[in-house]
């Protein structure tokens, strides 16, 4: 029999917050006991990385790309990123104002640790991408959530943000399009939020990771390109979503030189550099045909229509999906909470989705569907959802 010493002392740092209701872990444990589960929870599409990007990675490995690169990223990749930002309506950056990171998520934590002091406050949208809240907490700062509502399609507005600004507020996070809601912040609101940042002397993190994946006539306005915003904006983006490169772990952030010098050193301490092979693949993504991005948009729109038509038939309302690959739906009419709905759907319908509380939603009414399955599997998921809802 194996004996383990029981230690009473708490070795966990006080900066680690105990989020006791880890619903994702619970659901994954349940999923492991089931067969034929349709996974529509994670933000990782079933689509593979385009072939020309994979081939560039293979060629890079065959040619010795197995060592460290420049800590800030390969110069040729940073130059390509600068050109791509401008091509997509963003600000004009120099090569030394770009840091290539091991995914966009590493960038979030490097920025938070480099900008926030203990006691500072960071304002971010809720529901929104929860690692921003974690990053603020690890910096011993306070995450302040801006509650958004389905009435205006979960848009973050300047009117909602300004009352939350205090003398401790240092960062305003704009996620555009937003995960989990799929909301695109209207241009006029981006302008108003930018003016708020100038008025109150705030840094803006402009998370544009889904900016290439917008639907219809919706477009995401890059913040740093607006008047007087370059010097106070950190643009965050990456390759995971637009190019189906989640597993390659390569992203970047762009900022004025006076910020990059310090933030780049935190990145260096975290990762030394982004994986060399992934940087070569990312370079091929930017320099190659962009048809793969356009094709992905069409696929996501098709999947979105299938799911939304199915939700309409079950009388489950949802906000307008304007970008990304998510549908944010209100399941309160079923008479049970979103958390219980997700657990019931998994256990009885073998479909996994996530409750909005995971993303800081102020109520337990909404769930996030990810468009990360082929069309036929989404149709099957809709069929299963109908059967489960009928039993409630």
C-alpha positions as CSV (number, residue, x, y, z in Angstrom):
1,X,0.0,0.0,0.0
2,X,1.3,3.4,-0.9
3,X,1.3,6.0,1.9
4,X,1.5,9.7,1.2
5,X,2.4,12.4,3.7
6,X,-0.4,14.7,4.5
7,X,0.8,18.3,4.6
8,X,-1.3,20.9,6.4
9,X,0.6,23.9,5.3
10,X,-1.0,25.7,2.3
11,X,1.8,26.0,-0.3
12,X,-0.5,27.7,-2.9
13,X,0.2,31.4,-3.4
14,X,-2.5,33.8,-2.3
15,X,-2.6,35.3,-5.8
16,X,-4.2,32.0,-7.0
17,X,-7.9,32.4,-6.8
18,X,-9.9,29.3,-6.0
19,X,-12.5,29.0,-8.7
20,X,-14.4,26.1,-7.1
21,X,-17.0,25.3,-9.7
22,X,-14.8,24.2,-12.5
23,X,-17.6,23.0,-14.8
24,X,-15.2,22.3,-17.7
25,X,-13.2,19.7,-15.7
26,X,-16.5,18.1,-14.5
27,X,-17.9,17.9,-18.0
28,X,-14.7,16.4,-19.5
29,X,-14.7,13.8,-16.8
30,X,-18.3,12.8,-17.7
31,X,-17.4,12.9,-21.4
32,X,-14.7,10.3,-20.9
33,X,-17.3,7.8,-19.8
34,X,-19.5,8.3,-22.9
35,X,-19.2,7.3,-26.6
36,X,-20.1,9.3,-29.7
37,X,-20.1,12.7,-27.9
38,X,-20.5,15.7,-30.3
39,X,-18.0,18.3,-29.0
40,X,-19.3,21.8,-29.4
41,X,-17.6,23.3,-26.4
42,X,-14.0,24.1,-27.0
43,X,-12.8,26.9,-29.3
44,X,-10.9,24.6,-31.5
45,X,-12.3,23.9,-34.9
46,X,-12.3,20.4,-36.5
47,X,-10.7,21.9,-39.6
48,X,-7.1,21.1,-40.2
49,X,-4.4,23.6,-40.9
50,X,-4.2,24.4,-44.6
51,X,-1.8,22.1,-46.5
52,X,0.6,24.9,-47.7
53,X,1.1,26.0,-44.0
54,X,1.8,22.4,-42.9
55,X,4.2,21.9,-45.7
56,X,6.1,25.1,-44.8
57,X,6.5,23.7,-41.2
58,X,7.8,20.4,-42.5
59,X,10.2,22.1,-44.8
60,X,11.4,24.3,-42.0
61,X,12.1,21.3,-39.8
62,X,13.9,19.6,-42.6
63,X,16.1,22.7,-43.0
64,X,17.0,22.9,-39.3
65,X,14.3,25.1,-37.7
66,X,14.8,23.3,-34.4
67,X,16.6,26.0,-32.4
68,X,15.7,29.2,-30.7
69,X,14.8,32.2,-32.8
70,X,15.1,35.9,-31.9
71,X,13.2,36.3,-28.7
72,X,10.8,38.8,-30.3
73,X,10.2,36.4,-33.2
74,X,11.9,35.9,-36.6
75,X,12.4,39.3,-38.3
76,X,10.8,38.2,-41.5
77,X,7.7,37.1,-39.7
78,X,7.5,40.3,-37.7
79,X,7.8,42.3,-41.0
80,X,5.0,40.2,-42.5
81,X,2.8,40.8,-39.5
82,X,3.4,44.6,-39.8
83,X,2.2,44.4,-43.5
84,X,-0.8,42.2,-42.6
85,X,-2.0,44.6,-39.9
86,X,-2.0,47.5,-42.3
87,X,-3.6,45.4,-45.0
88,X,-6.5,44.7,-42.7
89,X,-7.0,48.3,-41.7
90,X,-4.8,48.5,-38.6
91,X,-2.0,50.9,-37.6
92,X,1.5,51.1,-39.1
93,X,4.0,49.2,-36.9
94,X,7.7,48.7,-37.2
95,X,9.4,45.3,-36.9
96,X,10.7,46.2,-33.4
97,X,7.1,46.9,-32.2
98,X,6.0,43.3,-32.6
99,X,6.4,40.3,-30.2
100,X,5.6,36.9,-31.5
101,X,4.3,34.7,-28.7
102,X,3.5,31.1,-27.9
103,X,-0.2,31.7,-28.7
104,X,-2.3,34.7,-28.0
105,X,-3.0,33.5,-24.5
106,X,0.7,33.9,-23.5
107,X,0.5,37.4,-24.8
108,X,-2.5,38.2,-22.4
109,X,-0.5,37.1,-19.3
110,X,2.7,38.9,-20.4
111,X,0.8,42.1,-21.0
112,X,-1.1,41.9,-17.6
113,X,2.1,41.2,-15.7
114,X,3.9,44.0,-17.5
115,X,1.3,46.7,-17.1
116,X,-0.7,46.0,-14.0
117,X,0.5,46.6,-10.4
118,X,-1.1,45.1,-7.3
119,X,-4.3,47.0,-6.7
120,X,-4.7,48.2,-10.2
121,X,-8.0,47.6,-12.1
122,X,-8.6,46.1,-15.5
123,X,-12.0,46.5,-17.2
124,X,-13.2,43.7,-19.5
125,X,-16.4,42.6,-21.0
126,X,-18.6,40.0,-19.4
127,X,-19.4,37.5,-20.8
128,X,-15.9,37.6,-22.2
129,X,-12.8,35.5,-22.6
130,X,-12.1,34.3,-19.0
131,X,-8.3,34.1,-19.1
132,X,-8.2,37.9,-19.1
133,X,-9.8,37.7,-15.6
134,X,-7.1,35.2,-14.6
135,X,-4.3,37.3,-16.0
136,X,-5.4,40.3,-13.9
137,X,-5.7,38.2,-10.8
138,X,-2.2,36.7,-11.2
139,X,-0.9,40.3,-11.5
140,X,-2.7,40.9,-8.2
141,X,-4.9,43.4,-9.8
142,X,-8.7,43.5,-9.8
143,X,-10.7,42.4,-12.9
144,X,-13.8,44.6,-13.3
145,X,-16.5,43.2,-15.4
146,X,-18.8,45.2,-17.8
147,X,-22.0,43.2,-17.9
148,X,-23.5,43.1,-21.4
149,X,-27.0,42.0,-22.4
150,X,-28.8,40.4,-25.3
151,X,-31.0,43.5,-25.7
152,X,-28.2,45.2,-27.7
153,X,-26.5,41.9,-28.8
154,X,-24.0,42.0,-26.0
155,X,-22.2,45.0,-27.3
156,X,-19.8,46.7,-24.8
157,X,-20.7,50.4,-24.7
158,X,-18.9,53.5,-23.5
159,X,-22.0,54.3,-21.4
160,X,-21.7,51.0,-19.5
161,X,-17.9,51.3,-19.1
162,X,-17.5,54.9,-17.8
163,X,-19.2,54.4,-14.5
164,X,-16.8,51.6,-13.7
165,X,-13.7,53.7,-14.2
166,X,-11.9,54.7,-11.0
167,X,-8.5,56.2,-10.2
168,X,-7.2,52.6,-10.1
169,X,-8.3,51.7,-13.6
170,X,-5.3,51.1,-15.9
171,X,-6.5,48.8,-18.7
172,X,-9.6,48.5,-20.8
173,X,-9.9,45.3,-22.8
174,X,-11.9,45.3,-26.1
175,X,-12.4,41.8,-27.6
176,X,-13.7,42.3,-31.1
177,X,-15.4,40.1,-32.2
178,X,-16.1,38.8,-28.7
179,X,-15.8,35.3,-27.4
180,X,-18.2,33.8,-26.3
181,X,-21.0,36.0,-27.7
182,X,-19.9,36.4,-31.3
183,X,-20.7,40.1,-31.0
184,X,-18.9,42.7,-33.1
185,X,-18.5,46.0,-31.3
186,X,-20.0,48.7,-33.5
187,X,-17.6,51.2,-35.0
188,X,-19.2,54.1,-33.2
189,X,-18.8,52.3,-29.9
190,X,-15.1,51.5,-30.6
191,X,-14.6,55.3,-31.2
192,X,-16.4,56.2,-28.0
193,X,-14.5,53.6,-26.0
194,X,-11.2,55.0,-27.4
195,X,-12.2,58.5,-26.4
196,X,-12.9,57.2,-22.9
197,X,-9.4,55.7,-22.8
198,X,-7.9,59.1,-23.8
199,X,-10.1,61.0,-21.3
200,X,-9.1,58.7,-18.4
201,X,-5.5,57.9,-19.5
202,X,-6.0,54.1,-20.0
203,X,-4.2,51.4,-21.9
204,X,-6.4,49.5,-24.3
205,X,-5.8,45.9,-25.1
206,X,-7.5,45.4,-28.5
207,X,-8.0,41.6,-28.9
208,X,-8.5,41.1,-32.6
209,X,-8.0,37.3,-32.7
210,X,-11.4,36.8,-34.5
211,X,-11.3,39.9,-36.6
212,X,-10.8,38.1,-39.9
213,X,-13.9,35.9,-39.2
214,X,-16.8,38.3,-39.3
215,X,-20.2,37.6,-40.9
216,X,-22.3,39.7,-43.4
217,X,-21.5,43.4,-43.4
218,X,-19.9,43.4,-39.9
219,X,-16.3,44.5,-39.6
220,X,-14.1,44.8,-36.5
221,X,-12.4,48.2,-36.2
222,X,-8.7,48.0,-35.1
223,X,-8.3,50.4,-32.2
224,X,-4.7,51.4,-32.7
225,X,-5.6,52.9,-36.1
226,X,-8.0,55.5,-34.5
227,X,-6.8,59.0,-33.8
228,X,-4.5,59.4,-30.8
229,X,-4.8,55.7,-29.9
230,X,-1.5,54.2,-31.2
231,X,0.5,55.2,-28.2
232,X,-2.0,53.7,-25.7
233,X,-3.1,50.5,-27.5
234,X,-1.7,47.0,-27.4
235,X,-3.0,45.0,-30.4
236,X,-3.3,41.3,-29.7
237,X,-3.8,38.7,-32.5
238,X,-2.6,35.4,-33.7
239,X,-3.0,32.5,-36.2
240,X,-5.0,29.9,-34.2
241,X,-8.4,31.0,-35.4
242,X,-8.1,32.4,-38.9
243,X,-5.7,29.7,-40.1
244,X,-6.8,26.7,-38.0
245,X,-3.5,26.7,-36.2
246,X,-4.5,26.2,-32.5
247,X,-2.0,23.4,-31.9
248,X,0.9,25.4,-33.4
249,X,0.8,27.9,-30.5
250,X,1.8,31.1,-32.3
251,X,0.3,34.6,-31.8
252,X,1.6,38.1,-31.3
253,X,1.1,41.5,-29.8
254,X,2.0,44.9,-31.2
255,X,2.6,48.1,-29.2
256,X,4.7,51.2,-29.2
257,X,8.4,50.7,-28.6
258,X,8.4,52.0,-25.1
259,X,6.0,49.3,-24.0
260,X,7.4,46.5,-26.2
261,X,10.9,46.8,-24.8
262,X,9.6,45.8,-21.3
263,X,6.7,43.4,-22.3
264,X,9.0,41.5,-24.7
265,X,11.3,40.7,-21.8
266,X,8.4,39.1,-19.9
267,X,7.6,37.0,-22.9
268,X,11.3,36.0,-23.1
269,X,11.2,34.9,-19.5
270,X,8.0,32.9,-20.1
271,X,8.9,31.1,-23.4
272,X,12.3,32.3,-24.7
273,X,10.7,32.4,-28.1
274,X,7.7,31.0,-29.9
275,X,8.3,27.6,-31.5
276,X,10.6,28.0,-34.5
277,X,8.6,25.6,-36.7
278,X,5.4,27.4,-35.8
279,X,6.9,30.8,-36.8
280,X,7.8,29.4,-40.2
281,X,4.3,28.1,-40.6
282,X,2.8,31.4,-39.6
283,X,5.0,33.2,-42.2
284,X,3.6,30.9,-44.9
285,X,0.1,31.6,-43.6
286,X,0.6,35.4,-44.1
287,X,2.5,35.2,-47.4
288,X,0.4,32.5,-49.0
289,X,-3.1,32.6,-50.5
290,X,-5.8,33.9,-48.2
291,X,-8.5,31.7,-49.9
292,X,-8.3,29.4,-46.9
293,X,-9.5,32.2,-44.6
294,X,-12.4,33.1,-46.9
295,X,-13.3,29.4,-47.2
296,X,-13.3,29.1,-43.5
297,X,-15.7,32.0,-43.2
298,X,-18.1,30.4,-45.6
299,X,-18.0,27.1,-43.7
300,X,-18.6,28.8,-40.4
301,X,-21.5,30.8,-41.8
302,X,-23.1,27.6,-43.2
303,X,-22.7,25.8,-39.8
304,X,-24.1,28.9,-38.0
305,X,-27.2,28.9,-40.2
306,X,-27.8,25.1,-39.5
307,X,-27.5,25.6,-35.8
308,X,-29.6,28.7,-35.6
309,X,-32.3,27.2,-37.7
310,X,-32.4,24.3,-35.3
311,X,-32.5,26.5,-32.2
312,X,-35.4,28.4,-33.8
313,X,-37.3,25.2,-34.1
314,X,-36.8,24.4,-30.4
315,X,-37.7,28.0,-29.5
316,X,-34.3,28.7,-27.9
317,X,-33.4,32.4,-28.6
318,X,-29.8,33.6,-29.3
319,X,-27.9,36.7,-30.0
320,X,-27.0,37.5,-33.6
321,X,-23.7,35.8,-34.4
322,X,-21.6,38.5,-36.0
323,X,-18.1,37.0,-35.9
324,X,-15.9,34.2,-34.6
325,X,-17.4,30.8,-34.5
326,X,-19.8,30.8,-31.6
327,X,-23.6,31.0,-31.0
328,X,-24.7,32.4,-27.6
329,X,-28.1,31.1,-26.7
330,X,-30.6,31.6,-23.8
331,X,-31.9,28.3,-22.4
332,X,-33.8,29.8,-19.5
333,X,-37.2,28.9,-21.2
334,X,-36.4,25.3,-20.5
335,X,-36.9,26.0,-16.8
336,X,-33.4,24.9,-15.7
337,X,-30.2,26.8,-15.3
338,X,-27.6,26.9,-18.1
339,X,-25.2,24.9,-16.0
340,X,-27.8,22.1,-15.4
341,X,-28.8,22.3,-19.1
342,X,-25.2,21.7,-20.2
343,X,-24.8,18.7,-17.8
344,X,-28.1,17.2,-18.9
345,X,-27.4,17.7,-22.5
346,X,-24.0,15.9,-22.1
347,X,-25.3,13.0,-20.0
348,X,-28.5,12.4,-21.9
349,X,-27.8,13.8,-25.4
350,X,-24.1,13.3,-25.7
351,X,-23.5,16.9,-26.8
352,X,-21.0,19.1,-24.9
353,X,-21.4,22.8,-24.8
354,X,-20.4,25.3,-22.1
355,X,-22.5,27.6,-19.8
356,X,-22.1,31.3,-19.9
357,X,-21.0,31.5,-16.3
358,X,-17.6,30.2,-17.4
359,X,-17.2,33.5,-19.2
360,X,-18.2,35.7,-16.4
361,X,-21.9,36.0,-17.3
362,X,-23.9,37.6,-14.5
363,X,-26.7,35.1,-14.9
364,X,-26.9,31.4,-15.4
365,X,-29.2,31.6,-18.5
366,X,-26.9,31.3,-21.5
367,X,-24.8,28.7,-23.2
368,X,-22.1,28.8,-25.8
369,X,-22.2,26.6,-28.8
370,X,-19.0,26.3,-30.8
371,X,-19.2,25.8,-34.6
372,X,-16.4,23.3,-34.4
373,X,-18.1,20.2,-36.0
374,X,-19.0,19.4,-39.6
375,X,-22.5,20.3,-40.9
376,X,-23.9,16.8,-40.6
377,X,-22.7,16.5,-37.0
378,X,-24.3,19.9,-36.1
379,X,-27.6,18.6,-37.6
380,X,-27.2,15.5,-35.4
381,X,-26.5,17.7,-32.4
382,X,-29.7,19.7,-33.1
383,X,-31.7,16.5,-33.2
384,X,-30.2,15.4,-29.9
385,X,-30.9,18.8,-28.3
386,X,-34.5,18.6,-29.4
387,X,-34.9,15.2,-27.7
388,X,-33.4,16.4,-24.4
389,X,-35.4,19.6,-24.3
390,X,-38.6,17.5,-24.8
391,X,-37.8,15.6,-21.6
392,X,-37.5,18.7,-19.4
